[in-house]
Amino acid sequence: MVVQLMKYGADPSLIDGEGCSCIHLAAQFGHTSIVAYLIAKGQDVDMMDQNGMTPLMWAAYRTHSVDPTRLLLTFNVSVNLG
């Protein structure tokens, strides 16, 4: 679905009322393949939401799987933000 939406012009860098972009939400809910796709499409892996949380922080905090966290770490995300 994400691929299809982006194919038709959806902008994954748009943010919601809490400052979260698509990559924040994908990381937060453990959607590793979507996180990988968004990174491949150039999304900022170190972008902070309005609470200062990065996708890595959300992945470590909210998911029950280590997969999104591990994936983000392979892309040299900053672990010292916040």
A tleap script that builds the chain and sets N, CA, C and O, in Angstrom:
source leaprc.protein.ff14SB
mol = sequence {
  NMET VAL VAL GLN LEU MET LYS TYR GLY ALA
  ASP PRO SER LEU ILE ASP GLY GLU GLY CYS
  SER CYS ILE HIE LEU ALA ALA GLN PHE GLY
  HIE THR SER ILE VAL ALA TYR LEU ILE ALA
  LYS GLY GLN ASP VAL ASP MET MET ASP GLN
  ASN GLY MET THR PRO LEU MET TRP ALA ALA
  TYR ARG THR HIE SER VAL ASP PRO THR ARG
  LEU LEU LEU THR PHE ASN VAL SER VAL ASN
  LEU CGLY
}
set mol.1.N position { 0.819 -1.187 0.000 }
set mol.1.CA position { 0.000 0.000 0.000 }
set mol.1.C position { 0.868 1.259 0.000 }
set mol.1.O position { 0.581 2.200 -0.740 }
set mol.2.N position { 1.918 1.291 0.812 }
set mol.2.CA position { 2.793 2.463 0.869 }
set mol.2.C position { 3.453 2.704 -0.485 }
set mol.2.O position { 3.538 3.842 -0.946 }
set mol.3.N position { 3.917 1.638 -1.114 }
set mol.3.CA position { 4.546 1.758 -2.430 }
set mol.3.C position { 3.553 2.353 -3.423 }
set mol.3.O position { 3.898 3.253 -4.189 }
set mol.4.N position { 2.340 1.856 -3.407 }
set mol.4.CA position { 1.299 2.337 -4.316 }
set mol.4.C position { 0.991 3.812 -4.059 }
set mol.4.O position { 0.886 4.601 -4.998 }
set mol.5.N position { 0.848 4.177 -2.802 }
set mol.5.CA position { 0.564 5.577 -2.468 }
set mol.5.C position { 1.679 6.503 -2.947 }
set mol.5.O position { 1.414 7.570 -3.501 }
set mol.6.N position { 2.914 6.093 -2.732 }
set mol.6.CA position { 4.036 6.924 -3.173 }
set mol.6.C position { 4.127 6.973 -4.687 }
set mol.6.O position { 4.515 7.992 -5.259 }
set mol.7.N position { 3.773 5.880 -5.332 }
set mol.7.CA position { 3.769 5.850 -6.798 }
set mol.7.C position { 2.828 6.912 -7.354 }
set mol.7.O position { 3.088 7.484 -8.412 }
set mol.8.N position { 1.751 7.170 -6.651 }
set mol.8.CA position { 0.769 8.151 -7.106 }
set mol.8.C position { 0.942 9.516 -6.438 }
set mol.8.O position { 0.025 10.336 -6.442 }
set mol.9.N position { 2.118 9.751 -5.870 }
set mol.9.CA position { 2.453 11.088 -5.414 }
set mol.9.C position { 2.341 11.395 -3.937 }
set mol.9.O position { 2.524 12.546 -3.541 }
set mol.10.N position { 2.045 10.407 -3.107 }
set mol.10.CA position { 1.978 10.666 -1.664 }
set mol.10.C position { 3.352 11.106 -1.162 }
set mol.10.O position { 4.376 10.568 -1.584 }
set mol.11.N position { 3.368 12.062 -0.282 }
set mol.11.CA position { 4.611 12.606 0.255 }
set mol.11.C position { 4.879 12.020 1.646 }
set mol.11.O position { 4.205 12.390 2.607 }
set mol.12.N position { 5.857 11.110 1.766 }
set mol.12.CA position { 6.125 10.469 3.057 }
set mol.12.C position { 6.792 11.390 4.072 }
set mol.12.O position { 6.948 11.020 5.236 }
set mol.13.N position { 7.182 12.576 3.645 }
set mol.13.CA position { 7.825 13.492 4.587 }
set mol.13.C position { 6.829 14.412 5.292 }
set mol.13.O position { 7.218 15.195 6.159 }
set mol.14.N position { 5.549 14.323 4.928 }
set mol.14.CA position { 4.540 15.111 5.636 }
set mol.14.C position { 4.490 14.669 7.091 }
set mol.14.O position { 4.706 13.497 7.399 }
set mol.15.N position { 4.207 15.605 7.976 }
set mol.15.CA position { 4.154 15.268 9.397 }
set mol.15.C position { 2.753 15.481 9.956 }
set mol.15.O position { 1.984 16.306 9.462 }
set mol.16.N position { 2.442 14.714 10.998 }
set mol.16.CA position { 1.133 14.842 11.642 }
set mol.16.C position { 1.199 15.900 12.748 }
set mol.16.O position { 2.203 16.599 12.880 }
set mol.17.N position { 0.157 16.014 13.520 }
set mol.17.CA position { 0.074 17.019 14.571 }
set mol.17.C position { 1.098 16.866 15.674 }
set mol.17.O position { 1.342 17.810 16.426 }
set mol.18.N position { 1.703 15.692 15.786 }
set mol.18.CA position { 2.729 15.443 16.802 }
set mol.18.C position { 4.135 15.486 16.224 }
set mol.18.O position { 5.108 15.162 16.905 }
set mol.19.N position { 4.232 15.890 14.953 }
set mol.19.CA position { 5.534 15.993 14.313 }
set mol.19.C position { 6.076 14.684 13.784 }
set mol.19.O position { 7.253 14.601 13.432 }
set mol.20.N position { 5.239 13.654 13.719 }
set mol.20.CA position { 5.682 12.344 13.228 }
set mol.20.C position { 5.492 12.243 11.719 }
set mol.20.O position { 4.455 12.632 11.183 }
set mol.21.N position { 6.503 11.720 11.050 }
set mol.21.CA position { 6.401 11.428 9.626 }
set mol.21.C position { 6.125 9.931 9.464 }
set mol.21.O position { 6.006 9.201 10.448 }
set mol.22.N position { 6.028 9.497 8.235 }
set mol.22.CA position { 5.758 8.079 7.960 }
set mol.22.C position { 6.803 7.160 8.578 }
set mol.22.O position { 6.470 6.094 9.095 }
set mol.23.N position { 8.062 7.570 8.526 }
set mol.23.CA position { 9.108 6.696 9.060 }
set mol.23.C position { 8.998 6.559 10.584 }
set mol.23.O position { 9.313 5.503 11.133 }
set mol.24.N position { 8.557 7.611 11.261 }
set mol.24.CA position { 8.320 7.513 12.705 }
set mol.24.C position { 7.235 6.475 12.988 }
set mol.24.O position { 7.395 5.607 13.847 }
set mol.25.N position { 6.141 6.578 12.258 }
set mol.25.CA position { 5.009 5.680 12.500 }
set mol.25.C position { 5.340 4.241 12.139 }
set mol.25.O position { 4.970 3.318 12.865 }
set mol.26.N position { 6.037 4.041 11.016 }
set mol.26.CA position { 6.420 2.683 10.620 }
set mol.26.C position { 7.341 2.060 11.669 }
set mol.26.O position { 7.185 0.890 12.018 }
set mol.27.N position { 8.291 2.834 12.168 }
set mol.27.CA position { 9.207 2.331 13.203 }
set mol.27.C position { 8.459 2.059 14.498 }
set mol.27.O position { 8.692 1.048 15.161 }
set mol.28.N position { 7.568 2.960 14.849 }
set mol.28.CA position { 6.812 2.855 16.094 }
set mol.28.C position { 5.950 1.604 16.145 }
set mol.28.O position { 5.785 1.004 17.207 }
set mol.29.N position { 5.401 1.210 15.007 }
set mol.29.CA position { 4.502 0.059 14.982 }
set mol.29.C position { 5.149 -1.204 14.417 }
set mol.29.O position { 4.456 -2.176 14.115 }
set mol.30.N position { 6.479 -1.191 14.273 }
set mol.30.CA position { 7.218 -2.395 13.921 }
set mol.30.C position { 7.140 -2.828 12.474 }
set mol.30.O position { 7.330 -4.008 12.177 }
set mol.31.N position { 6.864 -1.907 11.566 }
set mol.31.CA position { 6.763 -2.243 10.141 }
set mol.31.C position { 8.138 -2.109 9.484 }
set mol.31.O position { 8.422 -1.128 8.796 }
set mol.32.N position { 8.971 -3.104 9.710 }
set mol.32.CA position { 10.366 -3.070 9.273 }
set mol.32.C position { 10.504 -2.883 7.773 }
set mol.32.O position { 11.345 -2.103 7.327 }
set mol.33.N position { 9.699 -3.580 6.987 }
set mol.33.CA position { 9.823 -3.468 5.531 }
set mol.33.C position { 9.457 -2.066 5.052 }
set mol.33.O position { 10.042 -1.573 4.087 }
set mol.34.N position { 8.507 -1.426 5.705 }
set mol.34.CA position { 8.138 -0.061 5.327 }
set mol.34.C position { 9.247 0.907 5.732 }
set mol.34.O position { 9.560 1.836 4.988 }
set mol.35.N position { 9.839 0.697 6.895 }
set mol.35.CA position { 10.980 1.522 7.311 }
set mol.35.C position { 12.087 1.411 6.264 }
set mol.35.O position { 12.652 2.425 5.852 }
set mol.36.N position { 12.399 0.196 5.833 }
set mol.36.CA position { 13.448 -0.016 4.828 }
set mol.36.C position { 13.107 0.691 3.524 }
set mol.36.O position { 13.970 1.322 2.914 }
set mol.37.N position { 11.864 0.590 3.095 }
set mol.37.CA position { 11.433 1.240 1.855 }
set mol.37.C position { 11.567 2.761 1.966 }
set mol.37.O position { 12.064 3.410 1.046 }
set mol.38.N position { 11.133 3.316 3.073 }
set mol.38.CA position { 11.207 4.769 3.257 }
set mol.38.C position { 12.653 5.257 3.304 }
set mol.38.O position { 12.964 6.330 2.789 }
set mol.39.N position { 13.528 4.478 3.915 }
set mol.39.CA position { 14.953 4.830 3.923 }
set mol.39.C position { 15.493 4.801 2.500 }
set mol.39.O position { 16.232 5.698 2.094 }
set mol.40.N position { 15.126 3.771 1.742 }
set mol.40.CA position { 15.572 3.661 0.353 }
set mol.40.C position { 15.088 4.838 -0.486 }
set mol.40.O position { 15.731 5.214 -1.466 }
set mol.41.N position { 13.968 5.410 -0.104 }
set mol.41.CA position { 13.408 6.563 -0.824 }
set mol.41.C position { 13.916 7.894 -0.275 }
set mol.41.O position { 13.447 8.957 -0.683 }
set mol.42.N position { 14.874 7.834 0.649 }
set mol.42.CA position { 15.544 9.041 1.096 }
set mol.42.C position { 14.997 9.727 2.330 }
set mol.42.O position { 15.334 10.880 2.598 }
set mol.43.N position { 14.161 9.039 3.085 }
set mol.43.CA position { 13.633 9.661 4.299 }
set mol.43.C position { 14.729 9.823 5.347 }
set mol.43.O position { 15.620 8.981 5.461 }
set mol.44.N position { 14.659 10.896 6.100 }
set mol.44.CA position { 15.655 11.232 7.117 }
set mol.44.C position { 15.496 10.313 8.329 }
set mol.44.O position { 14.487 10.377 9.032 }
set mol.45.N position { 16.478 9.471 8.569 }
set mol.45.CA position { 16.400 8.509 9.673 }
set mol.45.C position { 16.636 9.157 11.037 }
set mol.45.O position { 16.368 8.543 12.070 }
set mol.46.N position { 17.131 10.384 11.045 }
set mol.46.CA position { 17.397 11.082 12.302 }
set mol.46.C position { 16.394 12.205 12.586 }
set mol.46.O position { 16.595 12.999 13.505 }
set mol.47.N position { 15.331 12.270 11.810 }
set mol.47.CA position { 14.330 13.326 12.001 }
set mol.47.C position { 13.648 13.168 13.360 }
set mol.47.O position { 13.212 12.074 13.721 }
set mol.48.N position { 13.559 14.264 14.104 }
set mol.48.CA position { 12.903 14.229 15.413 }
set mol.48.C position { 11.467 14.743 15.305 }
set mol.48.O position { 11.181 15.675 14.553 }
set mol.49.N position { 10.573 14.117 16.070 }
set mol.49.CA position { 9.203 14.620 16.145 }
set mol.49.C position { 9.168 15.766 17.159 }
set mol.49.O position { 10.217 16.158 17.671 }
set mol.50.N position { 8.004 16.303 17.455 }
set mol.50.CA position { 7.937 17.466 18.349 }
set mol.50.C position { 8.327 17.151 19.792 }
set mol.50.O position { 8.562 18.061 20.586 }
set mol.51.N position { 8.395 15.868 20.129 }
set mol.51.CA position { 8.837 15.460 21.465 }
set mol.51.C position { 10.316 15.088 21.501 }
set mol.51.O position { 10.823 14.639 22.528 }
set mol.52.N position { 11.008 15.276 20.369 }
set mol.52.CA position { 12.426 14.952 20.298 }
set mol.52.C position { 12.717 13.488 20.052 }
set mol.52.O position { 13.855 13.048 20.218 }
set mol.53.N position { 11.700 12.720 19.656 }
set mol.53.CA position { 11.871 11.280 19.409 }
set mol.53.C position { 12.212 11.038 17.934 }
set mol.53.O position { 11.567 11.582 17.038 }
set mol.54.N position { 13.229 10.217 17.702 }
set mol.54.CA position { 13.603 9.815 16.348 }
set mol.54.C position { 12.939 8.470 16.038 }
set mol.54.O position { 12.414 7.821 16.942 }
set mol.55.N position { 12.958 8.044 14.763 }
set mol.55.CA position { 12.428 6.715 14.455 }
set mol.55.C position { 13.106 5.608 15.271 }
set mol.55.O position { 12.447 4.661 15.700 }
set mol.56.N position { 14.416 5.727 15.486 }
set mol.56.CA position { 15.128 4.728 16.295 }
set mol.56.C position { 14.592 4.693 17.720 }
set mol.56.O position { 14.375 3.619 18.282 }
set mol.57.N position { 14.382 5.846 18.291 }
set mol.57.CA position { 13.854 5.900 19.658 }
set mol.57.C position { 12.475 5.263 19.741 }
set mol.57.O position { 12.182 4.526 20.684 }
set mol.58.N position { 11.623 5.545 18.752 }
set mol.58.CA position { 10.286 4.948 18.748 }
set mol.58.C position { 10.357 3.435 18.582 }
set mol.58.O position { 9.625 2.697 19.241 }
set mol.59.N position { 11.244 2.973 17.696 }
set mol.59.CA position { 11.371 1.528 17.478 }
set mol.59.C position { 11.814 0.826 18.756 }
set mol.59.O position { 11.283 -0.228 19.107 }
set mol.60.N position { 12.777 1.406 19.444 }
set mol.60.CA position { 13.274 0.796 20.683 }
set mol.60.C position { 12.236 0.858 21.798 }
set mol.60.O position { 12.162 -0.047 22.630 }
set mol.61.N position { 11.445 1.906 21.819 }
set mol.61.CA position { 10.474 2.132 22.892 }
set mol.61.C position { 9.181 1.351 22.710 }
set mol.61.O position { 8.648 0.820 23.684 }
set mol.62.N position { 8.665 1.267 21.492 }
set mol.62.CA position { 7.315 0.764 21.279 }
set mol.62.C position { 7.192 -0.654 20.734 }
set mol.62.O position { 6.184 -1.315 20.983 }
set mol.63.N position { 8.172 -1.132 20.010 }
set mol.63.CA position { 7.977 -2.417 19.338 }
set mol.63.C position { 8.415 -3.585 20.210 }
set mol.63.O position { 9.269 -3.446 21.084 }
set mol.64.N position { 7.815 -4.724 19.953 }
set mol.64.CA position { 8.160 -5.955 20.669 }
set mol.64.C position { 9.217 -6.753 19.917 }
set mol.64.O position { 9.727 -7.755 20.418 }
set mol.65.N position { 9.536 -6.304 18.723 }
set mol.65.CA position { 10.531 -6.963 17.890 }
set mol.65.C position { 11.762 -6.067 17.800 }
set mol.65.O position { 11.644 -4.842 17.821 }
set mol.66.N position { 12.923 -6.667 17.702 }
set mol.66.CA position { 14.146 -5.874 17.548 }
set mol.66.C position { 14.413 -5.521 16.092 }
set mol.66.O position { 15.330 -4.752 15.804 }
set mol.67.N position { 13.631 -6.068 15.172 }
set mol.67.CA position { 13.905 -5.880 13.748 }
set mol.67.C position { 13.955 -4.423 13.297 }
set mol.67.O position { 14.922 -4.043 12.636 }
set mol.68.N position { 12.963 -3.582 13.619 }
set mol.68.CA position { 13.063 -2.185 13.170 }
set mol.68.C position { 14.270 -1.464 13.781 }
set mol.68.O position { 14.929 -0.670 13.110 }
set mol.69.N position { 14.548 -1.741 15.035 }
set mol.69.CA position { 15.694 -1.121 15.705 }
set mol.69.C position { 16.987 -1.560 15.042 }
set mol.69.O position { 17.851 -0.734 14.746 }
set mol.70.N position { 17.121 -2.843 14.812 }
set mol.70.CA position { 18.326 -3.383 14.175 }
set mol.70.C position { 18.506 -2.793 12.780 }
set mol.70.O position { 19.615 -2.415 12.403 }
set mol.71.N position { 17.424 -2.714 12.016 }
set mol.71.CA position { 17.495 -2.149 10.666 }
set mol.71.C position { 17.975 -0.702 10.717 }
set mol.71.O position { 18.886 -0.324 9.980 }
set mol.72.N position { 17.374 0.098 11.571 }
set mol.72.CA position { 17.769 1.504 11.665 }
set mol.72.C position { 19.239 1.645 12.049 }
set mol.72.O position { 19.931 2.522 11.531 }
set mol.73.N position { 19.718 0.803 12.941 }
set mol.73.CA position { 21.120 0.874 13.353 }
set mol.73.C position { 22.072 0.552 12.206 }
set mol.73.O position { 23.197 1.050 12.188 }
set mol.74.N position { 21.646 -0.268 11.254 }
set mol.74.CA position { 22.509 -0.581 10.105 }
set mol.74.C position { 22.676 0.616 9.175 }
set mol.74.O position { 23.587 0.635 8.348 }
set mol.75.N position { 21.809 1.608 9.303 }
set mol.75.CA position { 21.898 2.806 8.467 }
set mol.75.C position { 22.584 3.960 9.195 }
set mol.75.O position { 22.396 5.125 8.843 }
set mol.76.N position { 23.368 3.634 10.195 }
set mol.76.CA position { 24.173 4.617 10.926 }
set mol.76.C position { 23.365 5.794 11.460 }
set mol.76.O position { 23.785 6.946 11.360 }
set mol.77.N position { 22.209 5.493 12.022 }
set mol.77.CA position { 21.429 6.557 12.646 }
set mol.77.C position { 22.175 7.069 13.868 }
set mol.77.O position { 22.980 6.354 14.465 }
set mol.78.N position { 21.903 8.292 14.225 }
set mol.78.CA position { 22.538 8.863 15.412 }
set mol.78.C position { 21.867 8.298 16.659 }
set mol.78.O position { 20.641 8.314 16.773 }
set mol.79.N position { 22.658 7.811 17.574 }
set mol.79.CA position { 22.116 7.300 18.837 }
set mol.79.C position { 22.248 8.343 19.946 }
set mol.79.O position { 21.905 8.076 21.097 }
set mol.80.N position { 22.741 9.518 19.601 }
set mol.80.CA position { 22.979 10.560 20.602 }
set mol.80.C position { 22.066 11.769 20.463 }
set mol.80.O position { 22.332 12.806 21.070 }
set mol.81.N position { 21.007 11.663 19.688 }
set mol.81.CA position { 20.071 12.780 19.548 }
set mol.81.C position { 19.099 12.775 20.711 }
set mol.81.O position { 18.905 11.758 21.376 }
set mol.82.N position { 18.497 13.918 20.942 }
set mol.82.CA position { 17.430 13.973 21.930 }
set mol.82.C position { 17.734 14.653 23.153 }
set mol.82.O position { 16.884 14.742 24.038 }
savepdb mol mol.pdb
quit
